């Protein structure tokens, strides 16, 4: 095992050098009613989180902070509707969206009391109407209780979608509406049924609730017919493909553990110079890939705080510090996706699902009414997908970051034909249409390296990959025998 880790460490260092060089050159359905705009009626509360530029932070006893109301901050890179590039001479046929959930609280308690332990940012959607067989029952509300038995209305659970996260995902849905309905006329203005749309989420509260908000932004209540009821799909854990499924694929879990260990061996030394600045916030412990807390947990807490406008220690506002941590953490989590086996096991099932739906649209044409597919997932899925297709920017995906795959059709113009040719050859078939796929991430169109060769993209537009070339690459990444490939762990 030590030899394997040593080899992986060398691979990681090599991959880092290569990346630096290149840089320099089965479903369950949930029927849901669209939910109201999330910050409507949000009240000021003395127990809300401290904000950058606010009135300051009061006492942090027990990790709590008490200041005035917080303000909504938009996602780091909102969807750019006006700057969206419309390809000339192509018609949009289908769009697949993969969006990370909105802003959430940290998934663990770290850096307390310097970053507060308790976040009072979850006031929305805490009251629930109850009914049974048409009989109205008393309403209920959910409140988080601390371990000391006290409770505060609006207190968040760890890893919970915050009110800010609800607003940013609602805004993302509204941006989808502005682009694909108002600007492009691609979707109907009013939703009468869900034949043209598809919504699926991983089975986690923050992704499900984020997708609910996206749906409401895309089709507000006023834009839904009386009998229209959007369906939100989720899968059992063993069937999930919206992220690398280590639950069902133990081989993938084994490989990821190996790459994490290799990242610790390769990158802990790069973190050592930060100890003088960072250890005082970690009870004197060093910051390491495999430390306690792990460097990934520290980065998660800092990014969540900054996304909510929560003041963080000034060292974590220094890019020379955070960039070093992020580099180590990104390699811990995603370096494996530079290898063919991890790509196949981690992203192969998802890309195969995408490829099949694109081809079905081509084969069925107007008989397939499905136009927009929105998937609510996680940062790990977006980074893994970009890495698998060799377009990863080596940065941790932001909240509400999104990837889109767009299917375009090009109708070949008929050759100039004379009147006599038309008369004597009236049944000559028209040229078959060509299809192209464009991948976009954070408002950027990405030219896939696999489609770089002549004939594999639309001439003059390297970002428009031919569907055939895209599907050929996906086929290479799709496991032939999933159970067999996932069955060999290497563990004794």
C-alpha positions, -999 to 999 in steps of 0.1 A, spaced: 0 0 0 29 24 8 44 17 -26 10 25 -42 7 58 -23 42 67 -33 35 60 -70 3 80 -68 22 109 -52 46 110 -81 16 109 -105 0 138 -87 31 159 -88 35 151 -125 -1 160 -132 3 193 -113 33 202 -134 15 193 -167 -16 214 -156 6 244 -147 24 241 -180 -8 239 -201 -22 268 -181 6 290 -191 4 281 -227 -347 40 -107 -367 71 -100 -390 84 -73 -411 114 -82 -420 142 -58 -449 163 -70 -445 199 -58 -462 232 -60 -440 262 -69 -428 278 -37 -430 315 -29 -401 339 -33 -379 330 -4 -369 363 12 -404 378 12 -412 390 47 -378 380 61 -376 398 94 -348 415 112 -335 394 141 -309 402 167 -295 367 164 -285 369 127 -250 363 115 -223 391 114 -217 405 79 -188 421 63 -191 458 65 -219 456 91 -221 471 125 -195 447 139 -196 415 158 -209 412 194 -198 385 218 -190 350 203 -198 330 234 -206 295 224 -199 304 188 -230 326 185 -230 361 170 -257 387 174 -260 416 149 -285 432 126 -302 417 96 -281 403 67 -284 413 31 -287 390 1 -255 386 -19 -258 373 -54 -240 341 -64 -204 345 -74 -210 342 -111 -247 348 -120 -259 334 -153 -252 360 -180 -283 362 -201 -273 392 -222 -239 379 -229 -251 344 -240 -236 337 -275 -263 325 -300 -246 304 -327 -254 315 -362 -273 292 -385 -281 266 -358 -313 258 -340 -314 249 -303 -330 215 -298 -323 204 -262 -305 218 -231 -291 198 -201 -283 219 -170 -263 206 -140 -263 232 -112 -247 231 -78 -270 238 -49 -272 273 -34 -253 287 -6 -254 265 25 -239 265 60 -207 246 66 -210 208 69 -190 208 101 -180 231 129 -145 244 123 -126 276 131 -150 284 160 -152 309 176 -134 328 148 -162 317 125 -194 313 145 -207 278 152 -244 286 150 -258 302 119 -293 319 121 -299 321 84 -327 296 78 -360 312 85 -377 302 52 -397 270 47 -398 261 83 -436 260 86 -455 231 72 -493 228 65 -507 194 75 -538 177 61 -552 142 62 -581 129 40 -592 165 34 -592 173 71 -571 204 81 -548 197 110 -527 222 130 -497 237 113 -463 228 125 -429 245 123 -394 231 126 -368 246 149 -332 234 155 -324 226 191 -288 230 203 -272 203 224 -278 224 256 -315 221 250 -320 257 238 -335 266 205 -336 296 182 -360 301 154 -342 303 121 -311 284 133 -296 263 106 -285 227 106 -250 219 94 -249 218 56 -284 233 53 -295 255 24 -297 290 38 -322 317 29 -295 333 8 -290 300 -10 -327 298 -16 -327 332 -32 -297 326 -54 -312 293 -68 -345 311 -73 -325 338 -92 -308 311 -113 -342 297 -123 -354 332 -132 -322 337 -153 -330 304 -171 -365 319 -178 -350 351 -191 -327 332 -214 -347 303 -227 -381 318 -227 -379 356 -229 -348 359 -251 -347 328 -272 -383 317 -271 -371 281 -267 -397 272 -240 -433 280 -237 -441 311 -216 -466 291 -195 -462 256 -182 -492 235 -191 -476 201 -185 -441 188 -178 -436 170 -212 -410 196 -222 -391 198 -189 -373 174 -166 -362 181 -131 -340 157 -110 -320 161 -78 -297 140 -56 -316 129 -26 -303 155 -2 -324 183 13 -302 212 1 -302 200 -35 -339 192 -35 -348 225 -20 -325 243 -44 -342 227 -74 -376 237 -60 -364 273 -61 -350 269 -96 -384 256 -107 -402 285 -92 -379 310 -108 -383 293 -142 -421 289 -139 -435 311 -112 -471 303 -100 -485 330 -123 -469 311 -153 -482 277 -144 -516 265 -156 -541 256 -129 -535 218 -134 -497 221 -141 -477 203 -114 -439 201 -120 -424 167 -110 -391 166 -91 -373 133 -95 -349 117 -71 -332 83 -71 -323 58 -44 -287 61 -34 -276 29 -51 -290 42 -84 -276 77 -82 -254 90 -111 -255 127 -105 -221 123 -87 -195 96 -83 -214 68 -65 -190 53 -40 -220 36 -23 -226 13 -53 -190 13 -66 -165 2 -40 -137 2 -66 -143 39 -70 -142 44 -32 -109 25 -30 -94 46 -58 -105 79 -43 -91 69 -9 -58 61 -26 -57 95 -44 -65 113 -12 -36 96 6 -14 104 -23 -25 141 -22 -15 142 15 19 128 7 24 152 -22 9 184 -9 12 185 29 47 200 24 32 229 5 9 236 34 37 237 60 46 273 54 10 283 63 12 269 98 25 301 113 -5 320 100 -33 294 102 -25 271 132 -38 297 158 -72 292 143 -70 254 146 -61 250 183 -25 251 174 -27 221 150 -11 223 115 -33 225 84 -28 194 63 -47 175 37 -53 146 62 -52 168 93 -78 174 120 -97 192 107 -89 183 72 -78 211 49 -109 205 28 -131 212 58 -113 244 66 -117 255 30 -154 246 30 -161 266 62 -142 297 48 -159 296 14 -194 291 31 -187 321 54 -175 344 26 -205 334 4 -228 346 32 -208 378 39 -196 365 72 -163 380 83 -134 355 83 -99 359 98 -79 382 75 -54 354 67 -82 336 48 -88 367 27 -52 364 14 -50 346 -20 -15 335 -13 -29 315 16 -62 303 1 -48 294 -33 -23 270 -17 -50 254 4 -73 251 -26 -47 236 -48 -41 208 -23 -78 202 -17 -86 202 -54 -59 176 -60 -72 155 -30 -107 153 -44 -103 155 -82 -68 143 -93 -82 108 -98 -104 122 -126 -74 126 -147 -72 88 -149 -94 67 -173 -106 43 -146 -119 69 -122 -135 88 -151 -153 57 -162 -165 47 -128 -173 82 -115 -187 101 -144 -193 74 -171 -229 66 -160 -239 103 -159 -223 111 -193 -238 80 -208 -273 91 -196 -267 125 -212 -255 110 -244 -285 87 -248 -310 115 -242 -293 137 -268 -294 108 -294 -330 101 -285 -339 137 -293 -321 134 -327 -338 101 -335 -373 112 -325 -372 149 -334 -405 166 -327 -419 133 -313 -396 139 -283 -410 170 -266 -383 172 -240 -364 205 -242 -349 214 -209 -334 191 -183 -323 206 -150 -303 185 -125 -295 197 -90 -262 183 -78 -230 191 -60 -196 208 -64 -179 174 -67 -200 165 -97 -193 197 -116 -155 195 -110 -155 158 -118 -174 163 -151 -151 191 -162 -120 171 -153 -133 140 -171 -137 161 -203 -103 178 -198 -117 213 -193 -113 217 -155 -99 250 -143 -85 235 -111 -108 257 -90 -135 246 -65 -169 252 -81 -189 280 -65 -224 278 -51 -250 278 -80 -222 271 -105 -236 254 -135 -227 233 -165 -249 232 -196 -248 209 -226 -267 223 -255 -278 203 -286 -279 223 -318 -291 213 -353 -278 226 -386 -299 221 -417 -278 216 -448 -288 240 -476 -300 223 -507 -277 226 -537 -287 250 -564 -309 230 -587 -323 240 -621 -360 239 -629 -356 207 -650 -337 190 -622 -365 198 -598 -391 185 -623 -373 152 -631 -360 146 -596 -389 157 -574 -382 130 -548 -346 137 -542 -341 137 -504 -327 168 -486 -293 166 -470 -294 151 -435 -291 177 -407 -259 179 -386 -259 180 -348 -235 197 -325 -230 198 -287 -218 228 -268 -206 226 -232 -207 258 -211 -195 264 -176 -199 296 -157 -208 316 -188 -179 303 -208 -182 280 -239 -156 252 -236 -138 237 -265 -134 200 -257 -99 187 -266 -115 155 -279 -133 175 -305 -103 196 -316 -95 177 -348 -108 187 -381 -142 172 -388 -150 168 -351 -164 204 -346 -182 230 -366 -156 247 -388 -145 280 -372 -163 271 -339 -142 246 -319 -166 249 -290 -193 232 -311 -184 195 -310 -201 172 -335 -226 149 -317 -208 119 -332 -174 129 -318 -190 137 -284 -208 104 -282 -177 85 -293 -158 99 -264 -187 92 -239 -187 56 -252 -151 52 -242 -159 65 -208 -189 43 -202 -184 11 -182 -194 -20 -202 -200 -41 -171 -206 -18 -142 -208 -45 -115 -177 -62 -126 -156 -30 -130 -168 -18 -96 -163 -51 -78 -125 -52 -76 -115 -31 -46 -80 -43 -39 -88 -45 -3 -79 -78 14 
